[in-house]
Amino acid sequence: EVQLVESGGGLVQPGGSLRLSCAASGFTFTNSWMSWLRQAPGKGLEWVANIKRDGSEKYYVDSVKGRFTISRDNAKNSLSLQMNSLRAEDTAVYYCARVNSQYAAFDIWGQGTMVTVSS
Amino acid sequence: DIVMTQSPLSLPVIPGEPASISCRSSQSLLHSDGYNYLDWYLQKPGRSPQLLIYLGSNRASGVPDRFSGSGSGTDFTLKISRVEAEDVGVYYCMQPLQAYTFGQGTKLEIK
């Protein structure tokens, strides 16, 4: 079964750090660009970061540059998002997703993990 | 940044009736390769988003043929020929041409 399962969400204070993980199965992870997206409570979708198949290229939305780091471990079929200097506006459900390069679309999504930044 | 604008934001529909959602981009999404870089997603209540349409008019695997995408350049439309109860949710258009940006979403509900 094709699947992405996120973990690592929780409550963190402003200025704190959190590391999200995403376990992939059912497809060839090493052949896929991967992404993190997020959705603030009651709001729309926002792309956060992308990483190339071999991890050699990474891209970020401006609002997280310098604070978030996307990474992957192809040996473990795993994607991560290290989030530092967290702000209240980072509160959201975070999804990992596969980028289907042929379709130029996110064709597989995880169930999401909630991150709450609050004192 | 490319700004995506959807309308309407709320769409009440009677089951069996058609529905249409418009999406406009601030820049052309027509690439030199001939494809329009515009996707449609549906987020059902309490669920993750799912891909419906890619590259403007191609249905993703498993998507019923009552869903269709059309348009080119800056104006796009998602049509549902006959709405069913399971189509309830929020529909988003997204451009993957320059990074990725989504429309605000259109909430489809059953009348």
Interface residues (C-beta under 8 A of the other chain):
Chain A: S35 L37 G44 L45 E46 W47 Y59 V61 Y95 N100 Y103 A104 A105 F106 D107 W109 G110 Q111 G112
Chain B: Y35 Y37 D39 Y41 Q43 S48 P49 Q50 L51 Y54 L55 N58 A60 Y92 M94 P96 L97 A99 Y100 T101 F102 G103 Q104 G105
